[in-house]
Amino acid sequence: MPARAISCGALEQPATEPEPEGRGDDWQLENECSAEEEMKLQCEVKQPHIPEPGKLQDALSESQLDRMSLVQVLSEEDGSATSRFTVAAVREGACRLMRFQSPWDPVCDSSQGRQTVEGDLLVSDESILAGSQPSGDLVSAGLDSWQVVDTEGLVVAEDDVVDALQTGRGSVEAKMERMLTWMLAPAVHGIPKLGVLPAEERAAELLCQHDREVEAAVREVVAGSERSVSTVVLNFCLERIPVLGCPTVLLRTTWGNLRSILIVAAMYGHDLESARVQHEALLCLVPPGDDKDSCAAALKQQNASDLNPATLVSATAQQVARFMIRGALRRATGLQAAVDCFELASLLYSSCGNDALDEDGFVHVTATPASAARDFFRKKSFASCAILWCSLPFLVLGMAAPNLFMIARFVPTLISWLSAALGRLPRAYVRSAPAVVLFLTGPCVAIYLRPNVQWRKRARTSGILSLFGYSDVGRWERAREKFEEAWPQTVTALVFLLHALLPAISTMSSLSVVLSALSPAAELHGWQGWDLLNRVACASLGLYSLFSVVLHQLQREYPEDELSTASVTVRAIVRGVLVIRVASRAVCFLAAWLYVLLIMDFGVDQLWFWREGLQQGTPLGILGPMAWLLDAERSHLFANEKSVIFCMNLISVISQQRLVEVLSRREVLLRLIGAERVMASTICLLLKGVAVACTPSKSANPIAEFLVRVAPPPACCVAIVALRDHALPLGIAVVVAPRVTAMLGSSSCMLVGLFCGAYAAHAVLSVWYSYRGDLDSAALRLAMLVPGGVSSQAKGLLRGVLAGAHRRAVQLMAMGILQRAFRWLTQR
């Protein structure tokens, strides 16, 4: 018998499929009644007839008695069965009443305290007597499917009795998957009849309460404002999951967490109807991995272009359900299946965990789905998005500003030399130079855009190439392939080499500035007037930069939380470095402020002279008092080249410190070497020792492939780590060594060279022997290069990523061999 359309006013959400044709007509013909009969049915209260327990026990099988304890079948005057029945689900001594009511039954709405004629869930008017029939004869036994239809007549959801009973008898994992898939629609669109707003409207309401401050509203959601679930909503959810064996506490917590995740996503401007957003929202429900299993791998980002929206969401729900149940079973070993769901709800989502102070100032349970959603859906600001593409190149240029200024000083000389050289050439050659450039551009473009055609090797061509030492045409192709294979490792080595040499570069530049500012041999610059201001400014800037590098190295060796347990000498050195750094920073700030005032005075002076044509003093009156205080000439400071050098050095120091701060973040380094945002975040979690879920795939693990592809060779990793650990002595040696060797003789220089070589060999060998157990693994080699310590648990997780990929490759190879053998045997 075909399923009948039913009406539901509780779920007002977009239709997922059109209503089958003719279904409304069948319902109208079979349930046609007059107004008087309808009023009579509404006012009439029938006493239910409960069959005898002995007959009920004979009708139901033993496997269904633990799920259904009572079936009420009410008869009308014409003998036809109505759809008024009650199913009581009994599990572990706890009874949960699940009611299914007909469209004519008076239903008490607990939220409004009155009776209404609209049912919360309406089913077909056939009695369910599946206890005495096998699963194959369900249709013949009179069991129908049910559908949920909105007020406009569009089908919102439907279910098949056979599928429902099979799911009810299935595993807990299937129940979890079914619950997550169903719960997405009411969580997104809300339940208007019960006063549950859609997620977007609830997000807008929270934003209005916090004066449109997104972060404040998100902090309230993370703190648990949406995790409270009313009894009305809970009953609504229980009635719409037919006999799934889903406990109340699991349904309550999953509903609250999913609503919080979707509200957070709506606050950050994401489209909740998008399958990609629903996929990511379900991924936030994956419980945090706090186990010691070294085989746990990283979260794999599913590609939305390979799956349609329905398949993507259902596949995500399946994987999330699997890992939720896996986490519960790992904690509830030996308990019954009914208790597994309770353990899942109480252990994974309970609020009795370790409370910690959040970065935003709120105290809440760490690693909750809402906090994961905040980190996942938070939109990056324009400044953070421009770090990789705009900020870093400008910072590198700013770091090299003094050197660029020195090069710019030779540009006029270079231009004059080129003009003189061109003047010696004949005029015909100079005039024909543009035509020659355009002529050479054509063949270059043609070679670049040539079709990828495999040229056949000819004897004449090979003979010509043999004259130049090239005997094999395929050598270029092999060289190109090797270069493409080594390019990711080269990029990784260059990025981490820059990160390792930044302290050395800062030490070199700061020490050079200090020595040049305090050197008494400067002939062009004296110790009075504007020269004195330049010397003091450059010396304070250099000391501030130098002691910032020293403090950074000391904090790497002795973190702030371990400084209290360090020796008295170390603590005294740290305090002394801090005092000198603060004092030099104050002097440098005062000098920079004076330079800014003088620049403003110079600019206004030039503008005044351009407009009035007169120059009598300065309009702002800053130059006079400064010149009197320093006993300097009443000429502007920027007539001196030393002032421009100080400004370039100031830009360089600011760029260096900002670059060190940016490259100290692990995620930025991983993004620079080619990792995507999700992959970089996952690897950062692995490096912190957090085990996250990894969906099994038929192909190799993308994170394992990335680690193998970008990890440099062991020797390169050892060299980079040695340079990073001894960056401060290296920078000092590069600046001081020429001055020392100029004062010493040849024999003393040889001894100094032997000492430096022994120190370098000791640095490299110490790193080699410290990390020799990690050099065989690509993941651990990359962990060596990433700043910050890596615990033994994190190393185990990284080994597990590669081990899982290797095991999966072996399994796929074995399956391929078996399939070929089976095909060979069957074809014979």
N, C-alpha and C positions, 0 to 999 in steps of 0.2 A: 504494500500500500504506500503511495507516495507521501512524503512528509508534508505537513500542512503549515501554512504561514501563520505566524503568531505575532501579536502586537506587544510592543514593549515601549514604555515611555521613560524608562530609567536611563537607557543608553542613547544619547542623542549625539551621534558621531557620524562622520562621512561613511557612505556605503562602500564596502569593499568589493561587492559584486552585485549585479542587477538581480531583481526578483524574477524568478521563473514565471513564464507566461501561463495564465490560467489558474495559478495557485490561489489568487484572491477570489476568483469565481467559485472554485470548489468550496472554499471556506464559507462563502456567503450562502451557497445552496444547502450545505449540510448543516449549518448552524443558524438557519433562518428562524426567527421567532418574532412574535408580536411585541408591542410595547407593554401590554398587560402581563404577558408571560415573563418578560425581562424584569419588570418591577416585582413580580411575584418571586422570581428567583433571587433578586437582590434582598428582599425582605425575609425570605424563608430561611430558617436555621434548621439544618438537618442534623440529626444525631447520627454519628458514624457507627457503622456496624463493624465490629471487630471479630474476625473469624476466630474459631477455637484454636488454642495453641497446638493441639495435636494435629489438626488438619494443616495448619501452617507449616509445621515441622516436616510433614510428609511432602508438602509441595516444594519446599526449598531444599536445596542440597546443603551438605555440611559445610562446603567451602564458602557459601554465601551467607550462612547464619551469622558469621562474625561481622558482616558488613551491613546486613539489613535485618532489623529485629521486628519490624512491624510493617505490614502493607494494609492500608485501609482502602477497601473498594466500596464505594457508595453507589446505590442503584437508584435510577430515576423511576417514575411511574410507568414509563413504557418499557422498562427493562434494559435500556441502553446504559452502558457504563459511562460514568463521568470521569473527569480528569482530576478529581480531588483525591489526592493520596499524600501520604507522609512517609518519608524514608528516614529512619533513624540510623545513623552510622555509629557503630559500636567499635571502639578500638582501645584495647588495653584498659577496659573498665570505664572509659570515658565516653559518654553518649553526646552526640552533637546532632541536633534536629535540623534536617534540611527539607524545606517545604517547597512544593511545586503546586501552584494554584492556577485555577482556570480563570478566564476573563470575566466570569460572572460571579466569582466568589468575593465576598466582602473581605478586604484585607485591611488590617490595622497598621497604619503608618506610624512607627514609633517616633519618627522625627517630628511629626506634626501633632500627634496625639488624637487623631480622628480616623474614621473609616473612609476608604475610597474604593471605587469600583475598578481601578486599574491595578493589575497585578504586576509585581516586580519581575516575575519570569513566568511566561505562559508556555505550556507544552500542549501536545496533541491530546485528544480526548480518548486515547486508547489506554486501557489498563496494562500495566507492566507485570507480566507473569513469567519472567525469564528464569525463575528458579528451577522449574521442572523441564526446561528445554535446553538442549545443547546449544553451543554458540553457532553452529551451522544452521539451526532452525529458528533463528531469532525473528526473521521476517515473517515466517509462517506462524509464529506464536503471537503475532499481533503487535510487535514492538516497532515503533516508528521513530524517525529522526525528529529533532526539534530545531527550530530556527528562531533567532531573535531579530525582530523587525522594528525599525524606528517608526515614528509617527507619520512619515511620508510614504511608508510602504516599501522601503528599501531594506534589503537583508543586511544586517550588521554582522551576525555570526550564526553559525549552524554547527550541529554536531550529529554524529551518527551513533545509534545505540550500540552497535557492534564495536565501533572504535572506542566508545566510552567504556564499555565493560572490559575490553581488552586492555585499555590503558589503566583501568582500575585494578586489574589483576597484574599489571606489569610491574616493573622495577620502580624504585623511588626516583631514579634518574629520569625516567619517562614522565613521571608525575611532575617533577620539578620543571622539566622542559615545557610541558603543557601549561603549567601555571604561569611561567614567565612569558610565553607567547600570548596567552590570553590577557594577562594583566597590562600589557602595553597600551591597549586601546583606552580603557577607562583611566589609566594613569595620565595619558596625554590629554584626552578630551574631558576628563572629569565626569562626575555623576550629578548633573544639575538637580535632579529630583531630591537627592539627599543633601544638597547644599555643598557638594564638592566641586569647586571651580576647576576649569581647565588649567593645565600647567602654565600656559602663557598668561592667563588672567591672574592667577595666583602670583606669578612673578611680577606682573605689573602692579598688583596691590602691595606687595612687599617693597617694591621700589618707591611707590608713593609714600609709604610709611617712613622711609629713610631718606626722603628728599632727593630721590633719583641717584643716590650713591650706591653703585653696583656692589662694591666690595663690602659695604656695611650690610646690605641685604643678604649677600652670599654668606657672610659670617654668621648671620642669624640662622640660616638654613643649615649650615654646617654644625652649629651648636645643637641642633636637634629640634627645630621648631616644627618640622613636618613629620616627625617620626611617631607622633601620637595619632592613633587611629580610633575612631569612635566605634561603638558597638553596632550602630546602624550600617556603617560601611563594611564592617567585618561580616555581618550577616549577609549583606548584599554579595560580597565576594564568595562566601561559602556556598550560597545558593546557586551560584553560577558556575561552580566547578563540580560536576556530577560525580560523586562517589570516587574521588581521587585519593582519599586517604591522606589529605594534606592537613596537618595539625594547625590549630588556630595561631599559635605563637609564630610559626614560620610564615603563615600568610600575612600576619600583622606586620612583622618586621620587613618582609620583602616589599609589601605595599608602601610602607613608609620610606624605605631606602630608595625605591624606584621613583616615587614622587619627588623626593629631594633631589635626585640626580637630574630629572627632567626639568624641574624648576630652576636649578642652577644653570643648565644648558640654555633655557629660555632667557634667563637674565643676561647671559653673555651674547644674546642675539642669534642663536642657532635655530634652524627650522626643525621643529619637532616632528613634522610629517616626513622628513627625509629618512630614508632607510639607513643612510650612513650615520646619522645622529642616533637613531635607535640602536644601531649596532654598537656604537661607542658607549651608549648609556648602559646596555647590558654588560659590556666588558667592565664597567666600573663596579658591577656587583661581584666580580670574582674576588673571593676572600684573599686577604694578604697572606703570602707564604711565610710562615714563621717556623717551618720545620727544618730539620737538619739533612734532608734528602739532597745529596749532591747531584742527583740526576735531574732535578727540576731545571727547566730551561726558561727562556725568556718568552715574552708575549709576542706572538706573531701577528703582524698587521695584515688583515685580510684585504684583498683588493676588491673594491666595489665594482670595478669594471668587468670582472670575470663572473659575477653573480648578479642575478636580478634581485630587486629589493626584497621580495618575499623569501627567496632562498637565503639571502644574506642574513636577514633577521632570524629566521628559523635555525640556520646553522649556528649563529652566535648564541641563541638560546640553548641549543643542544650542548655546545661546548661549555657555556657558563654553568649549566646544570651539572654537567659531568664533574667539573672541578669543585663545585660546591659540595656535591655528594662525596667526592674523593677526600676533601678536607674533613668532612664530618666522620667518614669511616676511619680515617687515620686517628681520630681522637676517640672514637667509640668502638674500638675493637672488642669484639666479644659480646656486644649488646644486641638486642633484638632489632629487627628491621623497623618496627614502629618507633623505637627510641632513637633511631638514627636521625630522623628528621628533627626531633626535639633537640638532640645534641647539635645538629646543624644550626638551628635557630639560636640556641642558648650560648654556644661557644663562638660562632662566627659573627653574630650580630648583637651580642649582649653588651650592655653599657656598664659592665662591671670590670672593664679592663683597666689598664694603667692610664689614669688621667694625666695629661700633660698640658703645659701652657702652649697654646698655639702661637704661631708667628704673628697673628693678628691681634693677640691679646685675649682670646677666648680659651676657656678650659673645656675640652671636649674629648671624646674617645678618639685616640689616634687611629689612623688608617681606616676610617669609616668610608663607606661608599660615597657619602656626600663630599667628604674632603678630597677623595680621589676625583670626583666629578669637577670640583672647583679647580684642581690643578690641570685637569684634562681639557675642559671646555673654556678655560680663561683665555681670552684673546690677547695675543701679544701686542704690545704697543708698537707704534711706528719706530720708536728708537730701538727697541729690542729686535725688531725685524730687520732693521738696517745695519745691525752690527756686522753681519757676515759680508755684506755687499758694499757698504758705504763707510762704516766707521773704521774698520781695520785698515784699509788702504790709507785713509787720511791720518790715522794714528802713526802708521809707519812713516809717512812723509813728514809728519810733525816731529817724529823722533830724529829724523835725519835733517832737520831744518838748519842747524849750524853748518853741516857739511854742504848742503845745497847752497847756502849763502856764500861759502868760500868758492864753490864752483862758479856761482853767478858773477863773482868778481873778475873771473878770467874770460867771461863771455865777450866783452868788448875787444879784448886782445885777440881772441879767436876769430871774431868777425873781421877785424882789420887784416888779420893774416890771410883769411880766405879771400877777401876782396883784392888783396895784393896778388895772390896767386891767380885769381881769375883775370886780373888785369894783364897778366903776361900771356894769356892765351889769345889766339886770333878771335876777332869778333864773330866770324862765321861759325866757329865752334860754339861760342856762347849762345848765339841766337838759335842755333839748331838743337840745343839741349832739350827744350820741351818736346820737340818732335821725336827725339830719340827715346825719351822716357815713355811717351805714349806708344811708340812702336814696340818697346820691350814689354809693356803691360799686356798687350794682346796675347802673345805666346804663353805668358805666365798664367793668365786666366784660363786659356784653353787647356793647359796641362792640369790645372787644378780641377776643372770641370769635366775632365775626360771620362768617358764611360768605363765602367769596371770590366774590361775585356782581358781575358787571358791571352797574352801574346805568345806566339809559338817561338821557340828558340831556334834561331838560324845560325848556320855555321859561320856566315860572314859577320853577323853581329857578335857572336862569341869570340871570333878572332880579333875584332876591333876592341872588345872589352878586355881581352887578355893582354893587350898592349898596356892598359892602364892598371893591370893587376886584378881585374875582376873576371873570374872564370866561370861564375855561376850566377845566372840571372835571378834565381830564387833566393839569393842571399838577402836582397833588399826586403823581400816579403817576410823572411824569417826574422830579420832585424826589426822590422816594424811590429811584428807580433810580440817579440820579446820586449820591445819598448812599451807596448800597450799593456802587457802583463806586469811589467815592473813599475808602471806609472802610479798606481795607487800606493805602492810601498814608498815610492819616491816622494809623493805628496805628504804622506804620513811622516816620513823622516824629516822633511823640510819644516813642517808645522811644529813638530816637537823639538827640532833643533832651534828654531826661533824662540820657542818657549824656554828652552834650557839656557840660551845665550842672552836672554833679556837682562838678567841681573848682571852679567859680565859687561854688557854694553852700557848699562846705566852706571856701573862702577867706573868704567873707562872714561865716559863723558864727564861725570861729576868730578872725578879726581883731576882730569885735565883742566877743567874750569877753575878748580881751587888752586892748582899749582900755577896756572897762568895769571890768576888774579893776585896771588901773593908773591909772585916772582919779582925780585928787585931789579932784574936785568931788563925790564921793559923800557926801551929807550923812548918810545913814542908817547908813553903814558906815565905821568908823574904821580905824586902822592898828595896832590892838592887840587882844589877846584872840582870840576866835573869828573876828573879822573878818579878822585877819591871816592865819589859816589858810585862810579862804575865798579871800582875794585871791591868795595864793600858789598854791593848788590850781587856781583858774580860769586864772591867767596861765600856769602850766606846761601845763595842758591845751590852752589856745589856741595856745601856741607849738608844742607837739607836732603838733597838727593842721595848723597853717599850714606848718610846714617839711616835713611829710609830703607835702602838696600840691606844694610847690616841688620836692622831690626827685622826685616822680612826673613832673612836667613836664620836669625835666632828664634823667631817664632816657629819656623819649620822644625827646628831641632827640639825646641822646648815649647810646646803649645801652652796656651793660657791656663788650661785646667791642670797642667802638670808643672806649672812654674812654681807653685807653692811647695812642692816636694823637691825642688832642685836645690843645689848647694848654695851657700851664701855668696860665693864668688860669682856664680852665674846670675843670681838675682841682682847683685850690685852692678854687674856689667849691663844688664837689661835696663835698670833704672838710669844709669849714666847715659846710655844711648838715647833713651827717651827724653832726658833733660836737654841734651845737646840738640836733638832733633826739634824739640819744641822751640828752643831759643833761636836756632837758625831759621826756623819757619817764621817766627815773629819778625825778625830783621828783614827777611826776604819779602814778607808781605808789606812791610812799611816801605821798602825800596820800590816795590812794584806799584804801590799806591802813588808814590811821588812821580814815578814815570808816567802813570796814567794822567795825573794832573798836568804834567809838563806837555804831554801829547795834546790834551785838550787846549791848553794855552797856545801851543804852536798852531793847531788847526784854526782856532778863532783868529789868531794873528794873521795867518795867510789869507783867510776870508776877508778880514777887515782891510788888508792891504790891497786885495783884488777889487774891492768895491769902492774904496775911498781914494786909493792911490797914495795914502800917507802912512807912514810908519813911525809913530811916536810912542814908544813903550809897547806894552802888551795890554789888550783890553781887560783880561781877567786879573792882571796884577799878580801872577804867581811867580813869574820868572825873577822879578826883583828881589823879593825876600829870600828865595832859594839861592840866588847868586851871592847875596850878602852873607848868608849863613855859611856857605862853603868857600867864601872868598874866591869866587870864580868870575869869569868874564860874563857880561850881560848878553851873551850870544846863546842861542838855543842849544839845548843838550844834544839834539839829534844831528848837529853838525859834526859830532864826534862819532867815529865808526864803532867805538866800544859800546855805545848805547844800543846800536842795532844788534850787535853780537849778544848783548844781554837779553834782548827781546827774543832772539832766536833760541837762546839757551833755555829761557823760560818756557817757550812753546815745546821744546824738546823734552824737558822734565815732566811737564804736564802730560804729554803724549805717552811717555814711557810708563808713568804710574798708571794711567788709564789702561794701557795695553797689558800691563802685568795683571791688573784687576780682571780684565775681560778674559784673558787666556788662562787664568787660574780656575775657571769654571770648566768642569769636565764636559758638560753638554756642548759648550762652544767648540772645544777641541774636537769632539767627535763629529760635530756638524761640519767642521772645516775639512775633515778627512773623508767626507762623503756619506755620513750616516744621516738618515732621515730623522724627523723630530721624534716619532714614536720609538724608533730603534735606538736613538741616542738616549732617550729617557729610560728605556729598558736596560740598556747596558750600564747606565749610571746606577740603577737599582741593583743590578747584579754586582757591581763593584762595591756597593755598600753592604753586600751580604744579604740582600732581600731576594728570596726565591719567588718568582712570579710564574704564572701559568703559561704554558706553551701548547698551542693546539697542534696535534699531530697532523702531518701532511704527507702526501705521497712524494713530494720532492724534498730536497735537503733543507735543513733549517737555514733561513736567510741570515740570521744573526751569526751562525757558525761560518757560513760562506763569507760574510763581510769580515769577520775577524781573521780568517785565513788569508783573504785577499789583501788586506791593508797592513797586516803586521810586518814590520821590517825584519831583515835577517838578525840573528843573535848578535853578531859583532856590532852592527849599527846601533842596536838597542843598548848594548853595554857602553858604547862610546857616548851616546846621548845622555844616559843616566850619570856617567862619570862627569861630563861637562856640567850637568845641572847641579850635582852635589858640590862641585868645586868652582862654581861660577865666580864667587867673590875673590878668591885668590888669583884666578885667571885674569880678571879685569885689573886688579892691582899690579900684577906682574907685567902685563902688556904696557902699562903707563910708566912704571918705575924702572923696568929693565933697561931701556935705552939710557936713562940718566945714570944708572948704576954702572953699566958697562963703560960709559964715557969717563967715569972717574977711576975705574980700576984698570989694571994692566991685563995683558993677554993671559997670563997664568991664572990670575984671579977669575977672569971671565970663564976659563975652562972649568974651574971648580964650581962656579955658579951654574954653569950649564949641566954639569954632572948631577948636581943636587936637584935641579929642576926636572931633569929626565927621570931620576929615581922617584921623585915625588909623583910624576905623571904615571909611571909604571905601577906604583903602589895604588894610585887611585883607580886605574883601570882593572887591575887584578883583584882588588878588594870587591869591586862591583861584580866582577865575573864570578868569584867564588860565593858571593852572597846570593846571587840569583841563578846559579848554575842548575838548580832543580826546576826552574821555570822557563829555561831557554828553549826547551823542546816543544812547548805548547804555544801556538800563535796567540791564543787568548791571554795567556799569562805574560807574554812579551808585550802585548799592548797594555796590559795592566801595569807593567813596569814603567811605561812612559807616561801614563796618566798621573797627574799630580795627586798627592794624598796617599795615605797608606791603604793597603788592601789586606783584609783579615784572612785567616785560613778558611773561614766559611765562604767568603767571596771567591777564593781560589777554587774551592770545591764546586761552587756553582758554575764557574767559568769552565772548569774541566768537564762538568756535566753537559754543557752546551755542545762541546765538540764530541764527547763520547756518545751523546744521543744521536748526533748527525752521523757518526761512523756506524753506529748500530743500525740506524735506519737505512744507510746505504748498503750494508751487508744484507739486511733483510730484503731489500728490493732486488739485489743481485740474485739472492737465493730464490726468490719468487720467480724471477725471470727464467732462471735455469729450470725450475720445476715446470713452469708453463711450457717451455720449449720441449722438455722431455715428454710431457703429457700429450702435446700435440703430435709429437713424433710417434708415440705409442698408439694413439687413436687413429692416425692416418694409415697405419700399416694394415 
